[in-house]
Amino acid sequence: MTGPFHVGEQRMGEATITFSVSDIVWICGAICTMSAALAVICGVFKKAKEPENIQNGRLDALEAQVKKFGEYLDRDNRRLNAVDEGNRITQRALLALMSHAINGNDTDRLTKAKDDLEEYLIRKGDTIS
């Protein structure tokens, strides 16, 4: 036979691949099954990660709150240190007054305590917040 080849004929050294309708349906079904299985697997992973995402959100909120509390503590620490300094200066001034009242001397100590107290009050007026 010469001329064009017909379906099913083979040329020497060549193989003919044929697909039937049932083969095509089977391949399409396999692809659909694999895509459905992949969707289910993705859904399982998403559900498994959902608690982790919720937990991460809670941790972020808690970290922000801890940062805010840290800022409050730093501010309060600065204020308490300023109060401590004021108490020390006031106590020195009181001690100088008591020494002066007891023996009538220590005017130099009383003058220094007065100067320290004035300096503290001037500085405190500049840093009130």
C-alpha positions in Angstrom: 0.0 0.0 0.0 1.4 3.3 -1.0 0.2 6.7 0.0 -1.0 8.1 3.4 -1.1 5.8 6.4 -4.3 4.8 7.9 -5.1 4.6 11.6 -3.6 1.5 13.1 -1.0 1.1 10.4 2.6 1.3 11.5 5.6 2.4 9.6 8.6 0.4 10.1 10.4 1.5 13.4 7.6 3.7 14.6 4.9 3.0 17.2 1.5 4.4 17.1 -0.1 5.6 20.3 -3.9 5.6 20.4 -6.2 6.8 23.2 -9.8 5.6 23.5 -12.5 7.7 25.1 -12.4 5.6 28.2 -8.7 6.3 28.6 -9.3 10.1 28.3 -12.2 9.9 30.9 -9.9 7.9 33.2 -7.1 10.5 32.9 -9.5 13.4 33.6 -11.0 11.5 36.6 -7.5 10.9 38.0 -6.6 14.6 37.6 -9.9 15.6 39.4 -9.3 13.1 42.2 -5.7 14.4 42.7 -6.9 18.1 42.8 -9.6 17.2 45.3 -7.1 15.4 47.5 -4.8 18.3 47.3 -7.6 20.7 48.3 -8.4 18.5 51.3 -4.7 18.4 52.4 -4.4 22.1 52.1 -7.6 22.6 54.1 -6.2 20.3 56.8 -2.9 22.3 57.0 -4.9 25.5 57.2 -7.0 24.2 60.0 -3.9 23.0 61.8 -2.2 26.4 61.5 -5.3 28.3 62.6 -4.5 28.0 66.4 -1.0 29.1 65.7 -2.2 32.2 64.0 -4.6 33.0 66.8 -1.8 32.5 69.3 0.6 34.7 67.4 -2.0 37.5 67.4 -2.4 37.2 71.2 1.4 37.2 71.7 1.7 40.3 69.6 -0.9 42.1 71.7 0.7 41.0 74.9 4.2 42.1 73.7 2.7 45.6 72.9 1.2 45.7 76.3 4.5 44.7 78.0 6.3 47.4 76.0 3.8 50.0 77.2 4.1 48.9 80.8 7.9 49.1 80.5 7.6 52.7 79.4 5.3 53.4 82.4 7.9 51.8 84.7 10.8 53.8 83.3 8.8 57.0 83.7 7.9 56.1 87.3 11.5 55.2 88.1 12.7 58.6 86.9 10.1 60.3 89.1 10.9 58.2 92.1 14.6 59.0 91.7 13.8 62.7 91.6 11.7 62.4 94.7 14.6 60.5 96.4 17.0 63.3 95.5 14.6 65.9 96.9 14.2 64.0 100.1 18.0 63.8 100.6 18.4 67.5 100.1 15.5 68.3 102.4 16.9 66.0 105.1 20.3 67.7 104.8 18.7 71.1 105.2 16.7 69.8 108.2 19.9 68.4 109.8 21.7 71.7 109.3 18.8 73.6 110.9 18.8 71.2 113.9 22.6 71.6 114.3 22.3 75.4 114.2 19.4 75.3 116.7 21.4 73.1 119.1 24.7 74.9 119.2 24.0 78.2 117.4 26.9 77.6 115.0 27.2 75.7 111.7 26.1 78.8 109.7 28.3 77.6 106.9 26.5 74.3 106.8 23.1 76.0 107.0 24.1 78.3 104.1 25.2 75.3 102.0 22.0 73.5 102.8 20.0 76.5 101.8 21.9 76.8 98.5 21.5 73.1 97.7 17.7 73.4 98.4 17.4 76.4 96.2 19.4 74.7 93.4 17.2 71.6 93.6 14.0 73.6 93.5 15.2 75.6 90.5 16.2 72.4 88.7 13.0 70.7 89.6 11.0 73.6 88.1 12.7 73.0 84.8 12.0 69.3 84.7 8.4 69.0 85.8 6.5 66.6 83.6 
